[in-house]
Amino acid sequence: MRQLWRGIGLFFVSLVGFLLFLSGESLSGFLDDKNGPDCQVNPRNQIPVRKAAEVAKTFLQPSDVPLQKRLLIMILFSRGFSSKNVNSNRLEFLHCALLKLQKHLMNSTPADIFIWALNSTESPITVPSWLTPQAFPRTHVIELPSEAWKIPCGLSEERSWVTRKHFDIDYYLMGRWRLTFSLDFAKEMGYEYHLQFDDDAMLNTNIPFNIITELDKRGTSMGVFSDHIGEVAHVTLGLPELTSYWLKINKYQPKGNLLQHIRGNNLQAFNSDTWDRMYHPGYFLIVKVSFWFSSEVQDYLKTVIRSGRDIEGRWQEQAVMNMMRLVFVSEKELWVMNEVDIGHDRHKRVNFENWCVKTGLITSR
């Protein structure tokens, strides 16, 4: 009898595992609650996406420019505006960043800005007095759904995540949120171009033309800031191996210039030792939504998400999206935006003085 029940139990586990595999879920997330009972079961749950889109549409003002011809600017400010959660320095940088977007981009490019913040009894949304509809007419503060801001089920213990002692949980969740919810939201809303933008990124030069028109004319799938930086090895470990596996399984020939970033230009030797780890920053990155939801890109993304290494390995969206660029974006579909000058470092007060105070946008405190 004991063997019979053991056999039934093993059959049940196998059946559940098979069904979850077909649905794209993780068996470990179903059976293991080590991340707590409130972990995220489905990282691509569309219910909170649809609910957020319903709310967002009530914010939008009437416009003769349809959403697919407007630039969606997504800014994550997860812990909200309360002084107990963020320091005044970060709020000042956000204020200046929004002023620069209005002055240098939104005069020529139709755009909508959404700032995402958690809303709870511990961290209620309290909008700063300067962030008014009159001052920022197409900037909207919107609640970050709690369902979209949880540690996914089945991951390893967080203390084992790469560089965990240097970064808080929000940093890791940011990368996953940008790979999933953010672009899912863009598609649900009906936007065609999605700009990922950090709250402390400073657009320091004027863009006198309509970016959407230029993106369409160029046939752009991805637009990146021109800075090209080398990433440290331990935060991308395993990403080339996973990508190589996906390429072989799918018999996919890279469209981008991946070979140029592999030592010896040998795709068969592509691994963490032969990849040069060069990337364009994630704090200013434009993605064409229809490109993002192409079948091959989504299949690759599913592989990354199911590995869990975008979080555990601290790949973040920056490494993953740059790998997507090398694999899926041809040279003619990539716009390296030399027209854009972005400042990005809120840890040095002198930067704020130079970018915001001396330019007359902000009065120094």
Helices and strands as residue ranges (DSSP letters): H 2-23, H 27-31, H 47-59, G 67-69, E 71-76, H 88-104, E 111-117, E 139-143, G 146-148, G 158-160, G 164-166, H 169-179, H 181-189, E 193-197, E 201-203, H 211-218, E 222-225, E 229-230, G 233-235, H 239-250, G 258-261, G 263-265, G 267-269, E 278-279, E 284-288, H 289-292, H 295-307, H 309-312, H 316-328, G 331-333, E 334-337, E 342-344, H 349-352, I 353-357
